[in-house]
Amino acid sequence: MSAVINILKQQNHLLSAQVEEMATQVDNLKQSLVTALNKLNEYEPDFVKKFLTPDAPVADAADTSPMTPAN
């Protein structure tokens, strides 16, 4: 029984480390997306506004350009 408990503790430790690594990767991805949106905002502020607040009105609501996000 002690061997099973030790194995489970090791697995738990490894899984916890994986969860931490994935959380770090998600944080890095979020920061990359924020940076990209900030750069894009200089050139396409209406798209960025639409992306961040989908229900907000934009200057040209009839715009169906390829940059329009899919719902």
OpenMM code with the backbone's topology and positions (N, CA, C; nanometers):
from openmm import Vec3, app, unit

residues = "MET SER ALA VAL ILE ASN ILE LEU LYS GLN GLN ASN HIS LEU LEU SER ALA GLN VAL GLU GLU MET ALA THR GLN VAL ASP ASN LEU LYS GLN SER LEU VAL THR ALA LEU ASN LYS LEU ASN GLU TYR GLU PRO ASP PHE VAL LYS LYS PHE LEU THR PRO ASP ALA PRO VAL ALA ASP ALA ALA ASP THR SER PRO MET THR PRO ALA ASN".split()
positions = [
    Vec3(0.0831, -0.1188, 0.0000),
    Vec3(0.0000, 0.0000, 0.0000),
    Vec3(0.0876, 0.1253, 0.0000),
    Vec3(0.1969, 0.1220, 0.0721),
    Vec3(0.2872, 0.2363, 0.0792),
    Vec3(0.3486, 0.2671, -0.0567),
    Vec3(0.3781, 0.1637, -0.1346),
    Vec3(0.4358, 0.1845, -0.2675),
    Vec3(0.3347, 0.2545, -0.3593),
    Vec3(0.2082, 0.2166, -0.3504),
    Vec3(0.1045, 0.2787, -0.4324),
    Vec3(0.0902, 0.4257, -0.3942),
    Vec3(0.0926, 0.4549, -0.2679),
    Vec3(0.0811, 0.5937, -0.2205),
    Vec3(0.1984, 0.6762, -0.2709),
    Vec3(0.3188, 0.6210, -0.2650),
    Vec3(0.4367, 0.6929, -0.3146),
    Vec3(0.4285, 0.7193, -0.4649),
    Vec3(0.3820, 0.6209, -0.5393),
    Vec3(0.3666, 0.6382, -0.6837),
    Vec3(0.2631, 0.7472, -0.7127),
    Vec3(0.1515, 0.7436, -0.6410),
    Vec3(0.0482, 0.8450, -0.6603),
    Vec3(0.0983, 0.9841, -0.6231),
    Vec3(0.1789, 0.9928, -0.5194),
    Vec3(0.2368, 1.1220, -0.4810),
    Vec3(0.3308, 1.1735, -0.5901),
    Vec3(0.4096, 1.0839, -0.6474),
    Vec3(0.4994, 1.1233, -0.7558),
    Vec3(0.4201, 1.1707, -0.8777),
    Vec3(0.3153, 1.0961, -0.9117),
    Vec3(0.2321, 1.1363, -1.0247),
    Vec3(0.1660, 1.2715, -0.9987),
    Vec3(0.1195, 1.2913, -0.8767),
    Vec3(0.0577, 1.4180, -0.8405),
    Vec3(0.1572, 1.5328, -0.8539),
    Vec3(0.2794, 1.5084, -0.8115),
    Vec3(0.3835, 1.6109, -0.8225),
    Vec3(0.4126, 1.6429, -0.9694),
    Vec3(0.4248, 1.5403, -1.0520),
    Vec3(0.4503, 1.5616, -1.1944),
    Vec3(0.3339, 1.6349, -1.2626),
    Vec3(0.2124, 1.5971, -1.2289),
    Vec3(0.0963, 1.6635, -1.2866),
    Vec3(0.0879, 1.8092, -1.2416),
    Vec3(0.1200, 1.8349, -1.1173),
    Vec3(0.1203, 1.9727, -1.0681),
    Vec3(0.2226, 2.0569, -1.1433),
    Vec3(0.3376, 1.9986, -1.1703),
    Vec3(0.4409, 2.0697, -1.2457),
    Vec3(0.3921, 2.0979, -1.3883),
    Vec3(0.3224, 2.0015, -1.4492),
    Vec3(0.2685, 2.0222, -1.5833),
    Vec3(0.1629, 2.1323, -1.5837),
    Vec3(0.0786, 2.1348, -1.4828),
    Vec3(-0.0249, 2.2373, -1.4732),
    Vec3(0.0403, 2.3748, -1.4608),
    Vec3(0.1426, 2.3854, -1.3799),
    Vec3(0.2141, 2.5128, -1.3648),
    Vec3(0.2756, 2.5569, -1.4973),
    Vec3(0.3361, 2.4628, -1.5686),
    Vec3(0.3967, 2.4942, -1.6980),
    Vec3(0.2910, 2.5419, -1.7974),
    Vec3(0.1780, 2.4739, -1.8007),
    Vec3(0.0709, 2.5142, -1.8917),
    Vec3(0.0148, 2.6511, -1.8533),
    Vec3(0.0021, 2.6780, -1.7257),
    Vec3(-0.0466, 2.8087, -1.6817),
    Vec3(0.0503, 2.9188, -1.7240),
    Vec3(0.1786, 2.8915, -1.7155),
    Vec3(0.2796, 2.9875, -1.7600),
    Vec3(0.2678, 3.0108, -1.9101),
    Vec3(0.2481, 2.9037, -1.9858),
    Vec3(0.2330, 2.9159, -2.1302),
    Vec3(0.1078, 2.9968, -2.1666),
    Vec3(-0.0012, 2.9748, -2.0948),
    Vec3(-0.1238, 3.0513, -2.1198),
    Vec3(-0.1003, 3.1992, -2.0891),
    Vec3(-0.0313, 3.2284, -1.9803),
    Vec3(0.0008, 3.3670, -1.9476),
    Vec3(0.0871, 3.4311, -2.0565),
    Vec3(0.1846, 3.3569, -2.1075),
    Vec3(0.2689, 3.4085, -2.2155),
    Vec3(0.1874, 3.4333, -2.3423),
    Vec3(0.0973, 3.3417, -2.3731),
    Vec3(0.0115, 3.3572, -2.4899),
    Vec3(-0.0784, 3.4793, -2.4749),
    Vec3(-0.1335, 3.4961, -2.3563),
    Vec3(-0.2185, 3.6133, -2.3306),
    Vec3(-0.1404, 3.7416, -2.3537),
    Vec3(-0.0200, 3.7471, -2.3031),
    Vec3(0.0617, 3.8674, -2.3195),
    Vec3(0.0949, 3.8917, -2.4667),
    Vec3(0.1210, 3.7851, -2.5406),
    Vec3(0.1476, 3.7989, -2.6839),
    Vec3(0.0251, 3.8512, -2.7579),
    Vec3(-0.0918, 3.8025, -2.7210),
    Vec3(-0.2149, 3.8496, -2.7841),
    Vec3(-0.2431, 3.9957, -2.7507),
    Vec3(-0.2189, 4.0341, -2.6272),
    Vec3(-0.2382, 4.1742, -2.5882),
    Vec3(-0.1437, 4.2639, -2.6675),
    Vec3(-0.0198, 4.2220, -2.6807),
    Vec3(0.0775, 4.2991, -2.7580),
    Vec3(0.0338, 4.3112, -2.9039),
    Vec3(-0.0116, 4.2004, -2.9614),
    Vec3(-0.0557, 4.2023, -3.1006),
    Vec3(-0.1777, 4.2927, -3.1185),
    Vec3(-0.2726, 4.2851, -3.0260),
    Vec3(-0.3908, 4.3708, -3.0353),
    Vec3(-0.3538, 4.5179, -3.0217),
    Vec3(-0.2600, 4.5498, -2.9338),
    Vec3(-0.2170, 4.6885, -2.9189),
    Vec3(-0.1519, 4.7405, -3.0468),
    Vec3(-0.0717, 4.6565, -3.1127),
    Vec3(-0.0111, 4.6975, -3.2399),
    Vec3(-0.1158, 4.7110, -3.3484),
    Vec3(-0.2087, 4.6165, -3.3544),
    Vec3(-0.3139, 4.6191, -3.4547),
    Vec3(-0.4068, 4.7388, -3.4348),
    Vec3(-0.4249, 4.7781, -3.3108),
    Vec3(-0.5141, 4.8893, -3.2799),
    Vec3(-0.4708, 5.0182, -3.3494),
    Vec3(-0.3419, 5.0344, -3.3758),
    Vec3(-0.2924, 5.1534, -3.4454),
    Vec3(-0.3464, 5.1611, -3.5884),
    Vec3(-0.3681, 5.0462, -3.6518),
    Vec3(-0.4071, 5.0400, -3.7923),
    Vec3(-0.5545, 5.0046, -3.8126),
    Vec3(-0.6111, 4.9264, -3.7231),
    Vec3(-0.7492, 4.8794, -3.7361),
    Vec3(-0.8232, 4.8937, -3.6033),
    Vec3(-0.8431, 5.0174, -3.5554),
    Vec3(-0.9069, 5.0347, -3.4243),
    Vec3(-1.0500, 4.9813, -3.4185),
    Vec3(-1.1234, 4.9890, -3.5296),
    Vec3(-1.2607, 4.9377, -3.5290),
    Vec3(-1.2629, 4.7863, -3.5115),
    Vec3(-1.1709, 4.7172, -3.5796),
    Vec3(-1.1643, 4.5720, -3.5656),
    Vec3(-1.1293, 4.5334, -3.4224),
    Vec3(-1.0317, 4.6016, -3.3650),
    Vec3(-0.9897, 4.5697, -3.2286),
    Vec3(-1.1046, 4.5962, -3.1321),
    Vec3(-1.1742, 4.7070, -3.1512),
    Vec3(-1.2879, 4.7377, -3.0647),
    Vec3(-1.3945, 4.6301, -3.0782),
    Vec3(-1.4207, 4.5861, -3.2027),
    Vec3(-1.5184, 4.4804, -3.2270),
    Vec3(-1.4739, 4.3491, -3.1628),
    Vec3(-1.3456, 4.3241, -3.1692),
    Vec3(-1.2909, 4.1997, -3.1140),
    Vec3(-1.3014, 4.1981, -2.9620),
    Vec3(-1.2706, 4.3122, -2.8993),
    Vec3(-1.2710, 4.3193, -2.7536),
    Vec3(-1.4112, 4.3321, -2.6963),
    Vec3(-1.4995, 4.4033, -2.7665),
    Vec3(-1.6375, 4.4205, -2.7217),
    Vec3(-1.7298, 4.3925, -2.8397),
    Vec3(-1.7654, 4.2669, -2.8632),
    Vec3(-1.8417, 4.2286, -2.9821),
    Vec3(-1.9767, 4.3002, -2.9956),
    Vec3(-2.0369, 4.3441, -2.8849),
    Vec3(-2.1672, 4.4081, -2.8913),
    Vec3(-2.1587, 4.5594, -2.9087),
    Vec3(-2.0374, 4.6149, -2.9070),
    Vec3(-2.0212, 4.7594, -2.9184),
    Vec3(-2.0424, 4.8041, -3.0623),
    Vec3(-2.1069, 4.9190, -3.0808),
    Vec3(-2.1238, 4.9699, -3.2175),
    Vec3(-1.9906, 5.0182, -3.2741),
    Vec3(-1.9746, 5.0028, -3.4038),
    Vec3(-1.8519, 5.0467, -3.4702),
    Vec3(-1.8880, 5.1445, -3.5802),
    Vec3(-1.7883, 5.2113, -3.6362),
    Vec3(-1.8099, 5.3149, -3.7370),
    Vec3(-1.8837, 5.2601, -3.8585),
    Vec3(-1.8458, 5.1417, -3.9066),
    Vec3(-1.9080, 5.0828, -4.0246),
    Vec3(-1.9608, 4.9444, -3.9889),
    Vec3(-2.0828, 4.9373, -3.9415),
    Vec3(-2.1396, 4.8100, -3.8967),
    Vec3(-2.1633, 4.7139, -4.0127),
    Vec3(-2.1692, 4.7640, -4.1362),
    Vec3(-2.1927, 4.6779, -4.2526),
    Vec3(-2.0645, 4.6169, -4.3071),
    Vec3(-1.9536, 4.6441, -4.2440),
    Vec3(-1.8248, 4.5933, -4.2902),
    Vec3(-1.8234, 4.4417, -4.2823),
    Vec3(-1.8021, 4.3758, -4.3937),
    Vec3(-1.7934, 4.2294, -4.3971),
    Vec3(-1.6583, 4.1877, -4.4535),
    Vec3(-1.5550, 4.2629, -4.4226),
    Vec3(-1.4221, 4.2331, -4.4722),
    Vec3(-1.3722, 4.1013, -4.4145),
    Vec3(-1.2701, 4.0423, -4.4735),
    Vec3(-1.2154, 3.9158, -4.4227),
    Vec3(-1.1636, 3.9266, -4.2806),
    Vec3(-1.1362, 4.0472, -4.2325),
    Vec3(-1.0835, 4.0635, -4.0977),
    Vec3(-1.1936, 4.0566, -3.9914),
    Vec3(-1.3203, 4.0488, -4.0334),
    Vec3(-1.4290, 4.0405, -3.9380),
    Vec3(-1.4247, 3.9043, -3.8703),
    Vec3(-1.4253, 3.9011, -3.7359),
    Vec3(-1.4175, 3.7710, -3.6660),
    Vec3(-1.5446, 3.6889, -3.6874),
    Vec3(-1.5292, 3.5593, -3.6933),
    Vec3(-1.6430, 3.4697, -3.7082),
    Vec3(-1.7121, 3.4528, -3.5735),
    Vec3(-1.8433, 3.4422, -3.5775),
    Vec3(-1.9204, 3.4214, -3.4524),
    Vec3(-1.9429, 3.2757, -3.4270),
] * unit.nanometer
topology = app.Topology()
chain = topology.addChain("A")
for resn in residues:
    res = topology.addResidue(resn, chain)
    for name in ("N", "CA", "C"):
        topology.addAtom(name, app.Element.getBySymbol(name[0]), res)
